[in-house]
C-alpha cells in the first residue's frame, strides 16, 4: 500500500526526502512497526516542502535549531538557553488548529479533541511569550522552563490540562470544572503509581508533576490542599539530597526553589521569604550568580501576575471582590496613586524612563502595602471588621489626610514612616519594600502592567462587577501580552 507524504500516521510506506532527484517526493518502504522511521521521513519531507517556498540564499548558512547550554554557574556564565526551539513554538499554534491532533507524537499522552482544545487555550494564555519572535538569548520563563517541564511527562501534562480547564471554566463564568477535577485526579493517579516504584519515586518527572499540582491548588484549590502538596514537595527535596542534588535539571531546580520561598500560597502574604530575591547574589545553594537570580525573578514575575487572578477573591466578607468597600480613606489614597500613575504614562512625563525612579517606587510600595493588608485581613480570625489591618490603616489615613493628600511621596512617608497601630507593622513594611525591589528589577512593561492591574482591582471605574470584568486590562490580558521580563 502506498501513502502520500502528507498523511504520515500509521503508514505502510512513506516518502523520503529526495537527494538530487528534483522536487517530487520519493517513496520508500518502512515496516508497520517502524513508527520512528516513519515520523523521521515525514518530518524531512515537511521541512523540505517548507524550504521550497523560500528564496534561495546567496551562500549556505547553518542555523542551529536550539542553542543550548548547561545550567549557568558563576564560573561559566552564558547568554543562550536550552529552551524550546523557536521553529517549534512559531508553528505550534498552527499545528494545534489543524485537524491532525498529534501527528508526530510530540506530547506525553495521546491527544484527544478535548486535550487539543485545552492545550490551545493554555498556549494562547501566554501568547506573546509562546509565539512572538523573542530572541533566544533572552530568558523566557514559559518557553525555557514551564513549557519543557509541562511536556516532560504524562502527570505534568494532565496537571496543566487541569489548570487550563479550570481557567477556561472561570472565563465562562463557572466557579468549578468537572473536567479540571478529572485531569487532576489522573495526574495524582500517575504520581502515586510512580511514587510506589523505587526507581521513579524521586525522579525529575515526579518533582515536575507535584510542582504543577501545587500550582493548580494555589489558584483553583484550597490553602489546605496547597499545604499538603507543599509539605510533600519539601520532604521530597530533602530525601533527594537538597537543591544541590537538583543541579542536573536547572529548570526544575529554579522552579522548586521559588516555591520553597512560599509559606502561604500568595505573594501578598508577608510570611513568604521574598527578601531572598531582593538581595544581591550570595553564596547560596541556588542563587549563586546574578544570571540565576534574574531567572528566578522572571519566574516570580509570572507567579505574582497569576496571583492577581485570585487576589481579590480572598477578600474578607466586608470587602467586595473588587474595590475597597467601606474604607474611604484608603480608597482616596489609592485614587491619588492612580492619578499619579496616569500622569506618568504621558510620553512627555520626565519620569517616563525604563528605570524605576523614586516616584514610581513610592507608588508601587503604597499599592503593595494595601494589598498585603487586604491579604492579612482576609485571614483575620476575629469576626469584628474594626480589628482588621485594613480598618486600622483606614483610621490612620483618615486622621492624617492633610499630611498625605499633596503627593504620592507624602503618602509613602505617612504609610511607612509614621507611627500608628498596626500589628507587625515593621515586618509588613520590610516585606513590602523587598517586594517592590524585586518588581523594580523587572522591565517597565512588567512593572506598569502589574501596577495597572492592581489599581484596576483596588479602584474600579464603576461599582459594577460586570463592568469590572469587561475591562480591557486584566491579569489575563497582562499575561497574554507580556514580553519584556
KANOR-V252438 format. One record per residue. N is the residue number from 1. SS is DSSP state (helix for helix, strand for strand, loop for the rest). PSI is psi in whole degrees, 0 to 359 (none if undefined). OMEGA is omega in whole degrees, 0 to 359 (* if undefined). Layout:
N;SS;PSI;OMEGA / N;SS;PSI;OMEGA
This chain:
1;loop;140;183 / 2;loop;131;181 / 3;loop;142;175 / 4;loop;146;183 / 5;loop;342;180 / 6;loop;356;179 / 7;loop;78;189 / 8;loop;357;187 / 9;loop;130;177 / 10;loop;47;182 / 11;loop;158;169 / 12;loop;329;179 / 13;strand;157;174 / 14;strand;166;185 / 15;strand;162;176 / 16;strand;138;181 / 17;loop;131;183 / 18;loop;148;179 / 19;loop;81;179 / 20;loop;18;182 / 21;loop;29;179 / 22;loop;193;185 / 23;loop;352;182 / 24;loop;142;181 / 25;loop;144;175 / 26;strand;140;183 / 27;strand;138;178 / 28;strand;155;177 / 29;strand;136;170 / 30;loop;155;182 / 31;loop;161;179 / 32;loop;327;184 / 33;loop;350;187 / 34;loop;65;182 / 35;helix;324;181 / 36;helix;316;179 / 37;helix;321;178 / 38;helix;311;180 / 39;helix;323;180 / 40;helix;314;179 / 41;helix;317;182 / 42;helix;319;179 / 43;helix;319;179 / 44;helix;319;179 / 45;helix;322;179 / 46;helix;312;181 / 47;helix;330;176 / 48;helix;318;178 / 49;helix;324;176 / 50;helix;319;183 / 51;helix;332;181 / 52;helix;324;183 / 53;loop;359;182 / 54;loop;147;175 / 55;loop;143;180 / 56;loop;143;180 / 57;loop;154;181 / 58;loop;322;180 / 59;loop;145;181 / 60;loop;140;176 / 61;loop;158;178 / 62;loop;126;179 / 63;loop;122;178 / 64;loop;136;178 / 65;loop;324;189 / 66;loop;97;174 / 67;loop;129;186 / 68;loop;150;176 / 69;loop;157;168 / 70;loop;179;180 / 71;loop;134;181 / 72;loop;138;175 / 73;loop;166;181 / 74;loop;338;182 / 75;loop;332;183 / 76;loop;71;179 / 77;loop;140;177 / 78;loop;158;185 / 79;loop;343;181 / 80;loop;161;187 / 81;loop;146;177 / 82;loop;67;181 / 83;loop;200;179 / 84;loop;135;182 / 85;loop;141;178 / 86;helix;326;180 / 87;helix;320;179 / 88;helix;314;183 / 89;helix;319;184 / 90;helix;333;181 / 91;helix;353;186 / 92;helix;321;179 / 93;helix;318;178 / 94;helix;318;181 / 95;helix;320;182 / 96;helix;343;182 / 97;helix;354;180 / 98;loop;177;187 / 99;loop;329;179 / 100;loop;129;185 / 101;loop;313;182 / 102;loop;72;189 / 103;loop;337;184 / 104;loop;23;176 / 105;loop;50;179 / 106;loop;334;190 / 107;loop;157;186 / 108;loop;354;175 / 109;loop;161;176 / 110;loop;122;187 / 111;loop;139;170 / 112;loop;169;176 / 113;helix;326;178 / 114;helix;317;174 / 115;helix;315;182 / 116;helix;312;181 / 117;helix;314;184 / 118;helix;322;178 / 119;helix;318;178 / 120;helix;318;179 / 121;helix;318;180 / 122;helix;317;181 / 123;helix;319;181 / 124;helix;332;177 / 125;helix;328;180 / 126;loop;41;192 / 127;helix;318;182 / 128;helix;316;181 / 129;helix;332;185 / 130;helix;328;191 / 131;helix;342;180 / 132;loop;153;186 / 133;loop;72;178 / 134;loop;141;181 / 135;loop;138;179 / 136;loop;337;181 / 137;loop;343;179 / 138;loop;134;180 / 139;loop;130;180 / 140;loop;108;187 / 141;helix;328;179 / 142;helix;311;182 / 143;helix;321;190 / 144;helix;342;181 / 145;helix;295;190 / 146;helix;318;181 / 147;helix;311;177 / 148;helix;320;179 / 149;helix;319;184 / 150;helix;333;179 / 151;loop;7;186 / 152;loop;339;182 / 153;loop;164;186 / 154;helix;324;181 / 155;helix;314;177 / 156;helix;320;181 / 157;helix;316;177 / 158;helix;325;179 / 159;helix;320;180 / 160;helix;330;174 / 161;helix;324;175 / 162;helix;317;178 / 163;helix;314;181 / 164;helix;320;180 / 165;helix;319;179 / 166;helix;319;180 / 167;helix;318;179 / 168;helix;319;178 / 169;helix;319;179 / 170;helix;320;178 / 171;helix;332;180 / 172;loop;8;175 / 173;loop;10;180 / 174;loop;142;182 / 175;loop;341;181 / 176;loop;166;182 / 177;loop;121;176 / 178;helix;328;178 / 179;helix;319;179 / 180;helix;317;179 / 181;helix;324;179 / 182;helix;313;180 / 183;helix;325;177 / 184;helix;315;179 / 185;helix;322;179 / 186;helix;320;177 / 187;helix;316;179 / 188;helix;321;179 / 189;helix;316;181 / 190;helix;317;180 / 191;helix;315;179 / 192;helix;323;178 / 193;helix;316;181 / 194;helix;322;181 / 195;helix;331;179 / 196;loop;4;177 / 197;loop;113;185 / 198;loop;325;183 / 199;loop;353;181 / 200;loop;352;188 / 201;loop;324;180 / 202;loop;31;181 / 203;loop;164;177 / 204;helix;324;180 / 205;helix;318;180 / 206;helix;317;178 / 207;helix;314;181 / 208;helix;320;181 / 209;helix;314;179 / 210;helix;324;177 / 211;helix;317;179 / 212;helix;326;175 / 213;helix;324;176 / 214;helix;318;177 / 215;helix;318;179 / 216;helix;311;182 / 217;helix;329;181 / 218;helix;323;184 / 219;helix;330;188 / 220;helix;350;180 / 221;loop;214;180 / 222;loop;163;178 / 223;helix;325;179 / 224;helix;316;178 / 225;helix;321;177 / 226;helix;318;181 / 227;helix;323;179 / 228;helix;310;180 / 229;helix;322;180 / 230;helix;317;178 / 231;helix;317;179 / 232;helix;321;179 / 233;helix;319;178 / 234;helix;319;179 / 235;helix;323;178 / 236;helix;318;179 / 237;helix;317;179 / 238;helix;318;180 / 239;helix;329;180 / 240;helix;337;181 / 241;loop;18;179 / 242;loop;183;184 / 243;helix;332;179 / 244;helix;333;179 / 245;helix;353;180 / 246;helix;5;185 / 247;loop;337;180 / 248;loop;343;178 / 249;loop;88;188 / 250;helix;329;177 / 251;helix;309;181 / 252;helix;319;181 / 253;helix;313;182 / 254;helix;317;181 / 255;helix;319;179 / 256;helix;323;179 / 257;helix;317;180 / 258;helix;316;179 / 259;helix;326;182 / 260;helix;342;179 / 261;loop;350;187 / 262;loop;121;171 / 263;loop;336;176 / 264;loop;154;187 / 265;loop;33;177 / 266;loop;137;178 / 267;loop;356;176 / 268;loop;6;174 / 269;loop;125;189 / 270;loop;4;177 / 271;loop;349;181 / 272;loop;157;187 / 273;loop;59;181 / 274;loop;338;183 / 275;helix;335;179 / 276;helix;333;178 / 277;helix;345;181 / 278;helix;330;183 / 279;loop;165;175 / 280;loop;159;180 / 281;loop;143;182 / 282;loop;181;180 / 283;loop;98;188 / 284;loop;152;181 / 285;loop;332;182 / 286;loop;308;185 / 287;loop;73;186 / 288;loop;347;181 / 289;loop;170;185 / 290;helix;322;181 / 291;helix;316;179 / 292;helix;317;177 / 293;helix;317;181 / 294;helix;322;179 / 295;helix;318;179 / 296;helix;323;177 / 297;helix;324;176 / 298;helix;317;176 / 299;helix;321;178 / 300;helix;321;180 / 301;helix;313;177 / 302;helix;320;182 / 303;helix;315;183 / 304;helix;329;175 / 305;helix;320;175 / 306;helix;328;176 / 307;helix;327;184 / 308;helix;334;180 / 309;helix;321;187 / 310;helix;0;186 / 311;helix;307;184 / 312;helix;344;176 / 313;helix;345;181 / 314;helix;3;183 / 315;loop;148;177 / 316;loop;165;185 / 317;loop;330;183 / 318;loop;351;176 / 319;loop;141;175 / 320;loop;177;180 / 321;loop;358;174 / 322;loop;148;181 / 323;loop;184;187 / 324;loop;14;173 / 325;loop;228;187 / 326;loop;359;186 / 327;loop;81;187 / 328;helix;320;182 / 329;helix;319;177 / 330;helix;319;179 / 331;helix;318;178 / 332;helix;321;178 / 333;helix;319;179 / 334;helix;330;174 / 335;helix;322;176 / 336;helix;316;178 / 337;helix;319;181 / 338;helix;317;179 / 339;helix;322;178 / 340;helix;321;177 / 341;helix;316;180 / 342;helix;322;176 / 343;helix;325;182 / 344;helix;341;179 / 345;loop;345;182 / 346;loop;133;179 / 347;loop;334;181 / 348;loop;355;181 / 349;loop;131;178 / 350;loop;344;181 / 351;loop;5;183 / 352;loop;69;182 / 353;loop;168;182 / 354;loop;335;181 / 355;loop;145;181 / 356;loop;123;178 / 357;loop;181;184 / 358;helix;325;181 / 359;helix;313;178 / 360;helix;319;178 / 361;helix;317;180 / 362;helix;317;179 / 363;helix;309;183 / 364;helix;319;180 / 365;helix;318;179 / 366;helix;317;179 / 367;helix;312;181 / 368;helix;323;180 / 369;helix;315;179 / 370;helix;320;179 / 371;helix;319;178 / 372;helix;322;178 / 373;helix;322;175 / 374;helix;315;181 / 375;helix;316;181 / 376;helix;326;178 / 377;helix;331;179 / 378;helix;331;181 / 379;loop;13;181 / 380;loop;130;181 / 381;loop;335;182 / 382;loop;136;178 / 383;loop;350;182 / 384;loop;110;182 / 385;helix;340;180 / 386;helix;348;179 / 387;helix;356;186 / 388;loop;160;176 / 389;helix;323;179 / 390;helix;318;180 / 391;helix;320;180 / 392;helix;318;178 / 393;helix;320;179 / 394;helix;319;178 / 395;helix;319;179 / 396;helix;315;180 / 397;helix;327;179 / 398;helix;320;181 / 399;helix;338;185 / 400;loop;30;183 / 401;helix;316;185 / 402;helix;338;183 / 403;helix;342;185 / 404;helix;352;186 / 405;loop;345;185 / 406;loop;326;186 / 407;loop;164;177 / 408;helix;323;178 / 409;helix;322;178 / 410;helix;323;177 / 411;helix;318;178 / 412;helix;314;179 / 413;helix;318;181 / 414;helix;321;182 / 415;helix;317;190 / 416;helix;339;187 / 417;loop;342;178 / 418;loop;156;177 / 419;loop;131;176 / 420;loop;168;186 / 421;loop;109;177 / 422;loop;126;182 / 423;loop;130;178 / 424;loop;42;184 / 425;helix;314;183 / 426;helix;318;180 / 427;helix;318;178 / 428;helix;318;180 / 429;helix;317;179 / 430;helix;319;179 / 431;helix;315;182 / 432;helix;318;180 / 433;helix;322;175 / 434;helix;320;177 / 435;helix;317;179 / 436;helix;321;178 / 437;helix;319;181 / 438;helix;313;177 / 439;helix;325;179 / 440;helix;340;178 / 441;loop;354;182 / 442;loop;177;184 / 443;loop;163;179 / 444;helix;324;178 / 445;helix;317;180 / 446;helix;315;181 / 447;helix;312;182 / 448;helix;327;178 / 449;helix;314;178 / 450;helix;315;181 / 451;helix;317;181 / 452;helix;318;179 / 453;helix;315;182 / 454;helix;319;178 / 455;helix;323;178 / 456;helix;322;180 / 457;helix;323;181 / 458;helix;330;183 / 459;loop;66;181 / 460;loop;151;184 / 461;loop;339;178 / 462;loop;170;179 / 463;loop;4;183 / 464;loop;125;177 / 465;helix;324;179 / 466;helix;316;178 / 467;helix;324;179 / 468;helix;317;181 / 469;helix;332;181 / 470;loop;357;180 / 471;loop;145;184 / 472;loop;10;176 / 473;loop;105;182 / 474;loop;171;174 / 475;helix;323;177 / 476;helix;320;177 / 477;helix;318;179 / 478;helix;314;180 / 479;helix;320;184 / 480;helix;342;182 / 481;helix;357;185 / 482;loop;123;180 / 483;loop;295;181 / 484;loop;135;179 / 485;loop;none;*
